[in-house]
Amino acid sequence: MGKKKAFVLRMDPELLAQIEKWAADEFRSSNGQLEWIINKALKDAKRLPKIKKEGDQ
């Protein structure tokens, strides 16, 4: 993935509490959980960039 960019995210406190609980249940940080949720949503929507394999041109 490479470098990561920080940004501010505003959200409902109750929503954040649920994400924090979910993260704790899966032994992740809240940030890690949000990244996982977003990554999964992009993957499910087929919106992740294609990763070139070695030898591909």
C-alpha distance matrix in Angstrom:
0.0 3.8 6.7 8.0 11.2 14.2 16.8 20.0 20.6 24.2 25.3 28.4 29.1 30.1 26.8 24.9 27.3 26.6 22.8 23.5 25.9 23.5 20.8 23.6 24.8 21.5 21.1 18.0 18.0 18.7 15.4 13.6 16.0 15.5 11.8 12.8 15.6 13.9 11.3 14.5 16.5 14.3 14.3 18.1 18.7 17.1 15.2 11.6 11.2 12.5 10.5 13.0 14.4 16.2 19.4 18.7 19.8
3.8 0.0 3.8 6.6 9.9 13.2 16.3 19.8 21.0 24.7 26.3 29.6 30.1 31.5 28.5 26.2 28.7 28.4 24.6 24.9 27.6 25.6 22.7 25.2 26.8 23.6 22.7 19.5 19.0 19.8 16.3 15.1 18.0 17.4 13.8 15.5 18.4 16.5 14.5 17.9 19.7 17.5 17.9 21.6 22.1 20.5 18.2 14.8 14.0 15.3 13.1 15.0 16.4 17.5 20.7 20.2 20.9
6.7 3.8 0.0 3.8 6.7 10.0 13.3 16.9 18.6 22.4 24.3 27.8 28.3 30.1 27.3 24.8 27.4 27.6 23.9 24.0 27.1 25.5 22.5 25.0 27.0 24.2 23.0 19.6 18.3 18.8 15.1 14.8 17.9 16.8 13.7 16.2 18.7 16.7 15.4 19.1 20.5 18.5 19.6 23.1 23.3 22.1 19.4 16.5 15.9 17.9 16.2 18.2 20.0 21.0 24.1 23.5 23.8
8.0 6.6 3.8 0.0 3.8 6.6 9.8 13.3 14.9 18.7 20.6 24.0 24.5 26.4 23.6 21.1 23.9 24.2 20.5 20.7 23.9 22.6 19.6 22.3 24.5 22.0 20.9 17.3 15.6 15.6 11.8 12.1 15.0 13.6 10.8 13.8 16.1 14.0 13.5 17.3 18.3 16.8 18.4 21.7 21.8 21.3 18.5 16.0 16.2 18.7 17.6 20.2 22.1 23.6 26.7 25.8 26.2
11.2 9.9 6.7 3.8 0.0 3.8 6.6 10.3 12.4 16.2 18.6 22.2 23.0 25.2 22.6 20.2 23.3 23.9 20.5 20.8 24.3 23.3 20.6 23.3 25.8 23.7 22.7 19.0 16.7 16.0 12.3 13.5 16.0 13.9 11.8 15.3 16.8 14.4 14.8 18.5 18.9 17.4 19.7 22.7 22.3 22.2 19.1 17.1 17.5 20.5 19.9 22.6 24.9 26.6 29.5 28.2 28.3
14.2 13.2 10.0 6.6 3.8 0.0 3.8 7.1 9.6 13.2 15.8 19.4 19.9 22.4 20.2 17.5 20.6 21.7 18.5 18.5 22.2 21.7 19.1 21.6 24.4 22.8 21.7 17.9 15.1 14.0 10.5 12.8 15.1 12.8 11.8 15.5 16.6 14.7 15.9 19.4 19.5 18.8 21.3 23.8 23.6 24.0 21.0 19.5 20.4 23.5 23.1 26.0 28.2 30.0 33.0 31.8 31.9
16.8 16.3 13.3 9.8 6.6 3.8 0.0 3.8 6.5 10.0 13.0 16.6 17.6 20.3 18.1 15.9 19.2 20.5 17.6 18.1 21.8 21.5 19.4 22.1 24.8 23.6 22.9 19.2 16.3 14.3 11.3 14.0 15.5 12.7 12.4 16.2 16.4 14.3 16.3 19.5 19.0 18.5 21.5 23.6 22.9 23.9 20.8 19.9 21.2 24.6 24.8 27.9 30.3 32.4 35.3 33.7 33.7
20.0 19.8 16.9 13.3 10.3 7.1 3.8 0.0 3.8 6.6 9.9 13.5 14.4 17.4 15.7 13.5 16.9 18.5 16.1 16.6 20.4 20.5 18.9 21.4 24.2 23.5 23.0 19.5 16.3 13.7 11.6 14.9 15.7 12.8 13.6 17.2 16.8 15.2 17.8 20.6 19.8 19.9 23.1 24.7 24.1 25.5 22.7 22.2 23.9 27.4 27.8 31.0 33.5 35.7 38.6 36.9 37.1
20.6 21.0 18.6 14.9 12.4 9.6 6.5 3.8 0.0 3.8 6.5 10.1 11.6 14.2 12.2 10.5 14.1 15.4 13.3 14.3 17.9 17.9 16.8 19.6 22.0 21.6 21.6 18.2 15.4 12.2 10.7 13.9 13.9 10.6 12.3 15.5 14.4 13.1 16.2 18.5 17.3 18.0 21.2 22.4 21.9 23.8 21.2 21.2 23.4 26.9 27.6 31.1 33.5 36.0 38.9 37.1 37.4
24.2 24.7 22.4 18.7 16.2 13.2 10.0 6.6 3.8 0.0 3.8 7.1 9.0 11.9 10.5 9.4 12.9 14.5 13.3 14.5 17.7 18.2 17.8 20.3 22.6 22.8 23.0 20.0 17.1 13.6 13.1 16.4 15.7 12.7 15.1 17.9 16.2 15.4 18.8 20.5 19.1 20.3 23.5 24.1 23.6 25.9 23.6 24.0 26.4 29.9 30.9 34.4 36.9 39.5 42.4 40.4 40.8
25.3 26.3 24.3 20.6 18.6 15.8 13.0 9.9 6.5 3.8 0.0 3.8 6.2 8.5 6.9 6.7 10.1 11.4 10.7 12.4 15.2 15.8 16.0 18.4 20.4 21.0 21.7 19.0 16.5 12.8 13.1 16.1 14.6 11.9 14.9 17.0 14.8 14.7 18.4 19.4 17.9 19.7 22.8 22.9 22.6 25.4 23.5 24.1 27.0 30.3 31.4 35.1 37.4 40.2 43.1 41.1 41.7
28.4 29.6 27.8 24.0 22.2 19.4 16.6 13.5 10.1 7.1 3.8 0.0 3.8 5.5 5.3 6.3 8.7 10.1 10.8 12.4 14.4 15.5 16.5 18.5 20.2 21.4 22.3 20.1 17.9 14.2 15.4 18.2 16.2 14.1 17.5 19.1 16.6 17.1 20.8 21.3 19.7 22.1 24.9 24.5 24.5 27.5 26.1 26.9 29.9 33.2 34.4 38.1 40.2 43.1 46.1 44.1 44.9
29.1 30.1 28.3 24.5 23.0 19.9 17.6 14.4 11.6 9.0 6.2 3.8 0.0 3.8 5.4 5.0 6.1 8.7 9.8 10.3 12.3 14.2 15.0 16.3 18.3 20.0 20.5 18.7 16.4 12.9 14.8 17.7 15.8 14.4 18.0 19.5 17.5 18.6 22.1 22.5 21.6 24.1 26.6 26.4 26.9 29.7 28.4 28.8 31.9 35.0 35.8 39.5 41.4 44.2 47.3 45.6 46.5
30.1 31.5 30.1 26.4 25.2 22.4 20.3 17.4 14.2 11.9 8.5 5.5 3.8 0.0 3.8 5.4 5.0 6.4 8.8 9.8 10.7 12.5 14.2 15.4 16.7 18.7 19.8 18.5 16.9 13.5 16.0 18.2 15.7 14.7 18.5 19.3 17.0 18.6 22.0 21.8 20.9 23.8 26.1 25.4 26.1 29.2 28.3 28.9 32.2 35.2 36.1 39.9 41.6 44.5 47.6 45.9 47.0
26.8 28.5 27.3 23.6 22.6 20.2 18.1 15.7 12.2 10.5 6.9 5.3 5.4 3.8 0.0 3.8 5.4 5.2 6.3 8.7 10.0 10.7 12.3 14.3 15.4 16.8 18.2 16.5 15.1 11.6 13.6 15.6 12.8 11.5 15.2 15.9 13.3 14.9 18.3 18.1 17.1 20.0 22.3 21.7 22.4 25.4 24.5 25.2 28.5 31.4 32.4 36.2 38.0 41.0 44.0 42.2 43.4
24.9 26.2 24.8 21.1 20.2 17.5 15.9 13.5 10.5 9.4 6.7 6.3 5.0 5.4 3.8 0.0 3.8 5.4 5.0 6.1 8.6 9.8 10.3 12.2 14.1 15.3 16.0 14.0 12.0 8.4 10.6 13.0 10.8 9.8 13.5 14.7 12.9 14.4 17.7 18.1 17.6 20.2 22.4 22.4 23.3 26.0 24.8 24.9 28.0 30.9 31.5 35.2 36.9 39.7 42.9 41.3 42.5
27.3 28.7 27.4 23.9 23.3 20.6 19.2 16.9 14.1 12.9 10.1 8.7 6.1 5.0 5.4 3.8 0.0 3.8 5.5 5.0 6.2 8.6 9.8 10.5 12.3 14.4 15.0 13.9 12.3 9.4 12.5 14.5 12.1 12.2 15.9 16.5 15.0 17.1 20.1 20.0 20.0 22.9 24.7 24.5 25.8 28.5 27.7 27.6 30.9 33.6 34.0 37.7 39.1 41.8 45.1 43.7 45.1
26.6 28.4 27.6 24.2 23.9 21.7 20.5 18.5 15.4 14.5 11.4 10.1 8.7 6.4 5.2 5.4 3.8 0.0 3.8 5.4 5.1 6.1 8.5 9.9 10.6 12.5 14.1 13.2 12.6 9.9 12.9 14.0 10.9 11.3 14.9 14.7 12.8 15.5 18.2 17.6 17.6 20.8 22.3 21.7 23.3 26.1 25.7 25.8 29.3 31.8 32.3 36.1 37.3 40.2 43.5 42.0 43.5
22.8 24.6 23.9 20.5 20.5 18.5 17.6 16.1 13.3 13.3 10.7 10.8 9.8 8.8 6.3 5.0 5.5 3.8 0.0 3.8 5.4 5.0 6.0 8.5 9.8 10.6 12.0 10.3 9.5 6.6 9.3 10.3 7.2 7.6 11.2 11.2 9.7 12.3 14.9 14.7 15.0 18.0 19.5 19.4 21.0 23.5 22.9 22.7 26.0 28.5 28.9 32.6 33.9 36.7 40.0 38.5 40.1
23.5 24.9 24.0 20.7 20.8 18.5 18.1 16.6 14.3 14.5 12.4 12.4 10.3 9.8 8.7 6.1 5.0 5.4 3.8 0.0 3.8 5.5 5.0 6.1 8.6 9.9 10.2 8.8 7.6 5.3 8.9 10.1 8.0 9.3 12.6 12.8 12.4 14.9 17.2 17.3 18.2 20.8 22.2 22.5 24.3 26.5 25.7 25.1 28.2 30.6 30.6 34.2 35.3 37.8 41.2 40.1 41.8
25.9 27.6 27.1 23.9 24.3 22.2 21.8 20.4 17.9 17.7 15.2 14.4 12.3 10.7 10.0 8.6 6.2 5.1 5.4 3.8 0.0 3.8 5.4 5.1 6.2 8.8 9.8 9.8 9.8 8.5 12.2 12.5 10.0 11.9 15.1 14.4 13.8 16.9 18.9 18.3 19.3 22.4 23.3 23.2 25.3 27.6 27.4 26.9 30.1 32.3 32.3 35.9 36.7 39.3 42.7 41.7 43.5
23.5 25.6 25.5 22.6 23.3 21.7 21.5 20.5 17.9 18.2 15.8 15.5 14.2 12.5 10.7 9.8 8.6 6.1 5.0 5.5 3.8 0.0 3.8 5.5 5.1 6.4 8.7 8.5 9.5 8.4 11.5 10.9 7.7 10.0 12.8 11.4 10.7 14.2 15.8 14.9 16.2 19.3 19.9 19.7 22.1 24.3 24.3 23.8 27.1 29.1 29.2 32.7 33.5 36.2 39.6 38.5 40.4
20.8 22.7 22.5 19.6 20.6 19.1 19.4 18.9 16.8 17.8 16.0 16.5 15.0 14.2 12.3 10.3 9.8 8.5 6.0 5.0 5.4 3.8 0.0 3.8 5.4 5.2 6.0 4.8 5.8 5.6 8.6 7.7 5.4 8.5 10.8 9.8 10.3 13.5 14.7 14.6 16.3 18.9 19.5 20.0 22.4 24.1 23.8 22.8 25.8 27.8 27.4 30.9 31.6 34.1 37.6 36.7 38.6
23.6 25.2 25.0 22.3 23.3 21.6 22.1 21.4 19.6 20.3 18.4 18.5 16.3 15.4 14.3 12.2 10.5 9.9 8.5 6.1 5.1 5.5 3.8 0.0 3.8 5.4 4.9 5.9 7.0 7.9 11.2 10.5 9.0 12.1 14.3 13.4 14.1 17.3 18.4 18.1 20.0 22.6 23.0 23.5 26.0 27.7 27.5 26.3 29.3 31.1 30.5 33.9 34.3 36.6 40.2 39.5 41.6
24.8 26.8 27.0 24.5 25.8 24.4 24.8 24.2 22.0 22.6 20.4 20.2 18.3 16.7 15.4 14.1 12.3 10.6 9.8 8.6 6.2 5.1 5.4 3.8 0.0 3.8 5.7 7.8 10.0 10.8 13.9 12.5 10.3 13.6 15.6 13.8 14.2 17.8 18.6 17.6 19.6 22.5 22.4 22.5 25.3 27.1 27.4 26.4 29.5 31.0 30.6 33.9 34.1 36.6 40.1 39.4 41.7
21.5 23.6 24.2 22.0 23.7 22.8 23.6 23.5 21.6 22.8 21.0 21.4 20.0 18.7 16.8 15.3 14.4 12.5 10.6 9.9 8.8 6.4 5.2 5.4 3.8 0.0 3.8 5.6 8.8 10.2 12.5 10.2 8.4 12.1 13.3 11.1 12.3 15.7 15.9 15.0 17.6 20.1 19.7 20.2 23.2 24.5 24.9 23.5 26.5 27.8 27.1 30.3 30.4 32.8 36.3 35.7 38.1
21.1 22.7 23.0 20.9 22.7 21.7 22.9 23.0 21.6 23.0 21.7 22.3 20.5 19.8 18.2 16.0 15.0 14.1 12.0 10.2 9.8 8.7 6.0 4.9 5.7 3.8 0.0 3.8 7.0 9.6 11.7 9.5 9.1 12.9 13.8 12.4 14.3 17.3 17.4 17.3 20.0 22.1 21.8 22.8 25.7 26.7 26.7 24.9 27.6 28.9 27.9 31.0 31.0 33.0 36.6 36.4 38.7
18.0 19.5 19.6 17.3 19.0 17.9 19.2 19.5 18.2 20.0 19.0 20.1 18.7 18.5 16.5 14.0 13.9 13.2 10.3 8.8 9.8 8.5 4.8 5.9 7.8 5.6 3.8 0.0 3.8 6.5 8.0 5.8 6.0 9.6 10.3 9.5 11.7 14.3 14.5 15.0 17.6 19.4 19.6 20.9 23.4 24.4 24.0 22.2 24.7 26.4 25.4 28.6 29.0 31.1 34.7 34.3 36.3
18.0 19.0 18.3 15.6 16.7 15.1 16.3 16.3 15.4 17.1 16.5 17.9 16.4 16.9 15.1 12.0 12.3 12.6 9.5 7.6 9.8 9.5 5.8 7.0 10.0 8.8 7.0 3.8 0.0 3.8 5.3 5.0 6.1 8.6 9.7 10.4 12.2 14.2 15.1 16.3 18.2 19.9 20.7 22.2 24.2 25.4 24.4 22.7 25.1 27.2 26.3 29.6 30.3 32.4 36.0 35.4 37.1
18.7 19.8 18.8 15.6 16.0 14.0 14.3 13.7 12.2 13.6 12.8 14.2 12.9 13.5 11.6 8.4 9.4 9.9 6.6 5.3 8.5 8.4 5.6 7.9 10.8 10.2 9.6 6.5 3.8 0.0 3.8 5.4 5.0 6.2 8.6 9.8 10.5 12.3 14.1 15.2 16.5 18.4 19.8 20.9 22.5 24.2 23.0 21.8 24.5 26.9 26.6 30.1 31.2 33.6 37.0 36.0 37.5
15.4 16.3 15.1 11.8 12.3 10.5 11.3 11.6 10.7 13.1 13.1 15.4 14.8 16.0 13.6 10.6 12.5 12.9 9.3 8.9 12.2 11.5 8.6 11.2 13.9 12.5 11.7 8.0 5.3 3.8 0.0 3.8 5.4 5.2 6.2 8.6 9.9 10.7 12.2 14.2 15.4 16.6 18.2 19.9 21.2 22.4 20.8 19.3 21.7 24.3 23.8 27.2 28.6 30.9 34.3 33.2 34.5
13.6 15.1 14.8 12.1 13.5 12.8 14.0 14.9 13.9 16.4 16.1 18.2 17.7 18.2 15.6 13.0 14.5 14.0 10.3 10.1 12.5 10.9 7.7 10.5 12.5 10.2 9.5 5.8 5.0 5.4 3.8 0.0 3.8 5.5 5.1 6.1 8.6 9.9 10.4 12.1 14.2 15.3 16.2 18.1 19.9 20.8 19.6 17.8 20.1 22.3 21.6 24.9 25.9 28.2 31.7 30.8 32.5
16.0 18.0 17.9 15.0 16.0 15.1 15.5 15.7 13.9 15.7 14.6 16.2 15.8 15.7 12.8 10.8 12.1 10.9 7.2 8.0 10.0 7.7 5.4 9.0 10.3 8.4 9.1 6.0 6.1 5.0 5.4 3.8 0.0 3.8 5.4 5.0 6.1 8.6 9.8 10.5 12.2 14.2 15.1 16.3 18.3 19.7 19.0 17.7 20.7 22.8 22.6 26.2 27.2 29.9 33.2 32.1 33.8
15.5 17.4 16.8 13.6 13.9 12.8 12.7 12.8 10.6 12.7 11.9 14.1 14.4 14.7 11.5 9.8 12.2 11.3 7.6 9.3 11.9 10.0 8.5 12.1 13.6 12.1 12.9 9.6 8.6 6.2 5.2 5.5 3.8 0.0 3.8 5.4 5.1 6.1 8.5 9.8 10.6 12.3 14.1 15.3 16.5 18.2 16.9 16.1 19.0 21.7 21.9 25.6 27.2 29.9 33.1 31.7 33.0
11.8 13.8 13.7 10.8 11.8 11.8 12.4 13.6 12.3 15.1 14.9 17.5 18.0 18.5 15.2 13.5 15.9 14.9 11.2 12.6 15.1 12.8 10.8 14.3 15.6 13.3 13.8 10.3 9.7 8.6 6.2 5.1 5.4 3.8 0.0 3.8 5.5 5.2 6.0 8.5 9.9 10.6 12.1 14.1 15.3 16.3 14.8 13.3 15.9 18.4 18.4 22.0 23.6 26.2 29.5 28.1 29.4
12.8 15.5 16.2 13.8 15.3 15.5 16.2 17.2 15.5 17.9 17.0 19.1 19.5 19.3 15.9 14.7 16.5 14.7 11.2 12.8 14.4 11.4 9.8 13.4 13.8 11.1 12.4 9.5 10.4 9.8 8.6 6.1 5.0 5.4 3.8 0.0 3.8 5.5 5.1 6.0 8.5 9.9 10.4 12.0 14.1 15.1 14.5 13.0 16.0 18.0 17.9 21.5 22.7 25.5 28.8 27.4 29.2
15.6 18.4 18.7 16.1 16.8 16.6 16.4 16.8 14.4 16.2 14.8 16.6 17.5 17.0 13.3 12.9 15.0 12.8 9.7 12.4 13.8 10.7 10.3 14.1 14.2 12.3 14.3 11.7 12.2 10.5 9.9 8.6 6.1 5.1 5.5 3.8 0.0 3.8 5.5 5.2 6.2 8.7 9.9 10.5 12.3 14.1 13.7 13.2 16.7 19.0 19.7 23.4 24.9 28.0 31.0 29.3 30.8
13.9 16.5 16.7 14.0 14.4 14.7 14.3 15.2 13.1 15.4 14.7 17.1 18.6 18.6 14.9 14.4 17.1 15.5 12.3 14.9 16.9 14.2 13.5 17.3 17.8 15.7 17.3 14.3 14.2 12.3 10.7 9.9 8.6 6.1 5.2 5.5 3.8 0.0 3.8 5.4 5.1 6.2 8.5 9.9 10.6 12.2 10.9 10.5 13.8 16.6 17.6 21.4 23.3 26.5 29.3 27.4 28.5
11.3 14.5 15.4 13.5 14.8 15.9 16.3 17.8 16.2 18.8 18.4 20.8 22.1 22.0 18.3 17.7 20.1 18.2 14.9 17.2 18.9 15.8 14.7 18.4 18.6 15.9 17.4 14.5 15.1 14.1 12.2 10.4 9.8 8.5 6.0 5.1 5.5 3.8 0.0 3.8 5.5 5.2 6.1 8.6 9.9 10.4 9.5 8.0 11.3 13.6 14.2 18.0 19.7 22.9 25.8 23.9 25.4
14.5 17.9 19.1 17.3 18.5 19.4 19.5 20.6 18.5 20.5 19.4 21.3 22.5 21.8 18.1 18.1 20.0 17.6 14.7 17.3 18.3 14.9 14.6 18.1 17.6 15.0 17.3 15.0 16.3 15.2 14.2 12.1 10.5 9.8 8.5 6.0 5.2 5.4 3.8 0.0 3.8 5.5 5.0 6.0 8.5 9.6 10.0 9.5 13.1 14.8 15.8 19.5 20.9 24.2 27.0 25.1 26.8
16.5 19.7 20.5 18.3 18.9 19.5 19.0 19.8 17.3 19.1 17.9 19.7 21.6 20.9 17.1 17.6 20.0 17.6 15.0 18.2 19.3 16.2 16.3 20.0 19.6 17.6 20.0 17.6 18.2 16.5 15.4 14.2 12.2 10.6 9.9 8.5 6.2 5.1 5.5 3.8 0.0 3.8 5.4 5.1 6.1 8.5 8.6 9.4 13.2 15.4 17.2 20.9 22.8 26.3 28.8 26.5 27.8
14.3 17.5 18.5 16.8 17.4 18.8 18.5 19.9 18.0 20.3 19.7 22.1 24.1 23.8 20.0 20.2 22.9 20.8 18.0 20.8 22.4 19.3 18.9 22.6 22.5 20.1 22.1 19.4 19.9 18.4 16.6 15.3 14.2 12.3 10.6 9.9 8.7 6.2 5.2 5.5 3.8 0.0 3.8 5.5 5.1 6.0 5.0 5.7 9.5 12.0 14.0 17.7 19.9 23.4 25.8 23.3 24.3
14.3 17.9 19.6 18.4 19.7 21.3 21.5 23.1 21.2 23.5 22.8 24.9 26.6 26.1 22.3 22.4 24.7 22.3 19.5 22.2 23.3 19.9 19.5 23.0 22.4 19.7 21.8 19.6 20.7 19.8 18.2 16.2 15.1 14.1 12.1 10.4 9.9 8.5 6.1 5.0 5.4 3.8 0.0 3.8 5.4 4.9 6.0 5.7 9.3 10.6 12.4 16.0 17.7 21.3 23.6 21.3 22.8
18.1 21.6 23.1 21.7 22.7 23.8 23.6 24.7 22.4 24.1 22.9 24.5 26.4 25.4 21.7 22.4 24.5 21.7 19.4 22.5 23.2 19.7 20.0 23.5 22.5 20.2 22.8 20.9 22.2 20.9 19.9 18.1 16.3 15.3 14.1 12.0 10.5 9.9 8.6 6.0 5.1 5.5 3.8 0.0 3.8 5.4 7.7 8.9 12.4 13.6 15.8 19.2 20.8 24.5 26.6 24.1 25.6
18.7 22.1 23.3 21.8 22.3 23.6 22.9 24.1 21.9 23.6 22.6 24.5 26.9 26.1 22.4 23.3 25.8 23.3 21.0 24.3 25.3 22.1 22.4 26.0 25.3 23.2 25.7 23.4 24.2 22.5 21.2 19.9 18.3 16.5 15.3 14.1 12.3 10.6 9.9 8.5 6.1 5.1 5.4 3.8 0.0 3.8 5.4 8.1 11.4 13.1 15.9 19.2 21.4 25.1 26.9 24.1 25.1
17.1 20.5 22.1 21.3 22.2 24.0 23.9 25.5 23.8 25.9 25.4 27.5 29.7 29.2 25.4 26.0 28.5 26.1 23.5 26.5 27.6 24.3 24.1 27.7 27.1 24.5 26.7 24.4 25.4 24.2 22.4 20.8 19.7 18.2 16.3 15.1 14.1 12.2 10.4 9.6 8.5 6.0 4.9 5.4 3.8 0.0 3.8 5.8 8.4 9.6 12.6 15.7 17.9 21.6 23.3 20.3 21.3
15.2 18.2 19.4 18.5 19.1 21.0 20.8 22.7 21.2 23.6 23.5 26.1 28.4 28.3 24.5 24.8 27.7 25.7 22.9 25.7 27.4 24.3 23.8 27.5 27.4 24.9 26.7 24.0 24.4 23.0 20.8 19.6 19.0 16.9 14.8 14.5 13.7 10.9 9.5 10.0 8.6 5.0 6.0 7.7 5.4 3.8 0.0 3.8 6.4 8.9 11.9 15.2 18.0 21.5 23.3 20.3 20.8
11.6 14.8 16.5 16.0 17.1 19.5 19.9 22.2 21.2 24.0 24.1 26.9 28.8 28.9 25.2 24.9 27.6 25.8 22.7 25.1 26.9 23.8 22.8 26.3 26.4 23.5 24.9 22.2 22.7 21.8 19.3 17.8 17.7 16.1 13.3 13.0 13.2 10.5 8.0 9.5 9.4 5.7 5.7 8.9 8.1 5.8 3.8 0.0 3.8 6.4 8.7 12.3 14.9 18.4 20.5 17.8 18.7
11.2 14.0 15.9 16.2 17.5 20.4 21.2 23.9 23.4 26.4 27.0 29.9 31.9 32.2 28.5 28.0 30.9 29.3 26.0 28.2 30.1 27.1 25.8 29.3 29.5 26.5 27.6 24.7 25.1 24.5 21.7 20.1 20.7 19.0 15.9 16.0 16.7 13.8 11.3 13.1 13.2 9.5 9.3 12.4 11.4 8.4 6.4 3.8 0.0 3.8 6.3 9.4 12.6 15.8 17.6 14.8 15.2
12.5 15.3 17.9 18.7 20.5 23.5 24.6 27.4 26.9 29.9 30.3 33.2 35.0 35.2 31.4 30.9 33.6 31.8 28.5 30.6 32.3 29.1 27.8 31.1 31.0 27.8 28.9 26.4 27.2 26.9 24.3 22.3 22.8 21.7 18.4 18.0 19.0 16.6 13.6 14.8 15.4 12.0 10.6 13.6 13.1 9.6 8.9 6.4 3.8 0.0 3.8 6.4 9.4 12.8 14.4 11.5 12.3
10.5 13.1 16.2 17.6 19.9 23.1 24.8 27.8 27.6 30.9 31.4 34.4 35.8 36.1 32.4 31.5 34.0 32.3 28.9 30.6 32.3 29.2 27.4 30.5 30.6 27.1 27.9 25.4 26.3 26.6 23.8 21.6 22.6 21.9 18.4 17.9 19.7 17.6 14.2 15.8 17.2 14.0 12.4 15.8 15.9 12.6 11.9 8.7 6.3 3.8 0.0 3.8 6.4 9.7 11.9 9.8 11.3
13.0 15.0 18.2 20.2 22.6 26.0 27.9 31.0 31.1 34.4 35.1 38.1 39.5 39.9 36.2 35.2 37.7 36.1 32.6 34.2 35.9 32.7 30.9 33.9 33.9 30.3 31.0 28.6 29.6 30.1 27.2 24.9 26.2 25.6 22.0 21.5 23.4 21.4 18.0 19.5 20.9 17.7 16.0 19.2 19.2 15.7 15.2 12.3 9.4 6.4 3.8 0.0 3.8 6.6 8.3 6.1 7.8
14.4 16.4 20.0 22.1 24.9 28.2 30.3 33.5 33.5 36.9 37.4 40.2 41.4 41.6 38.0 36.9 39.1 37.3 33.9 35.3 36.7 33.5 31.6 34.3 34.1 30.4 31.0 29.0 30.3 31.2 28.6 25.9 27.2 27.2 23.6 22.7 24.9 23.3 19.7 20.9 22.8 19.9 17.7 20.8 21.4 17.9 18.0 14.9 12.6 9.4 6.4 3.8 0.0 3.8 6.2 5.5 8.7
16.2 17.5 21.0 23.6 26.6 30.0 32.4 35.7 36.0 39.5 40.2 43.1 44.2 44.5 41.0 39.7 41.8 40.2 36.7 37.8 39.3 36.2 34.1 36.6 36.6 32.8 33.0 31.1 32.4 33.6 30.9 28.2 29.9 29.9 26.2 25.5 28.0 26.5 22.9 24.2 26.3 23.4 21.3 24.5 25.1 21.6 21.5 18.4 15.8 12.8 9.7 6.6 3.8 0.0 3.8 5.6 8.5
19.4 20.7 24.1 26.7 29.5 33.0 35.3 38.6 38.9 42.4 43.1 46.1 47.3 47.6 44.0 42.9 45.1 43.5 40.0 41.2 42.7 39.6 37.6 40.2 40.1 36.3 36.6 34.7 36.0 37.0 34.3 31.7 33.2 33.1 29.5 28.8 31.0 29.3 25.8 27.0 28.8 25.8 23.6 26.6 26.9 23.3 23.3 20.5 17.6 14.4 11.9 8.3 6.2 3.8 0.0 3.8 6.5
18.7 20.2 23.5 25.8 28.2 31.8 33.7 36.9 37.1 40.4 41.1 44.1 45.6 45.9 42.2 41.3 43.7 42.0 38.5 40.1 41.7 38.5 36.7 39.5 39.4 35.7 36.4 34.3 35.4 36.0 33.2 30.8 32.1 31.7 28.1 27.4 29.3 27.4 23.9 25.1 26.5 23.3 21.3 24.1 24.1 20.3 20.3 17.8 14.8 11.5 9.8 6.1 5.5 5.6 3.8 0.0 3.8
19.8 20.9 23.8 26.2 28.3 31.9 33.7 37.1 37.4 40.8 41.7 44.9 46.5 47.0 43.4 42.5 45.1 43.5 40.1 41.8 43.5 40.4 38.6 41.6 41.7 38.1 38.7 36.3 37.1 37.5 34.5 32.5 33.8 33.0 29.4 29.2 30.8 28.5 25.4 26.8 27.8 24.3 22.8 25.6 25.1 21.3 20.8 18.7 15.2 12.3 11.3 7.8 8.7 8.5 6.5 3.8 0.0
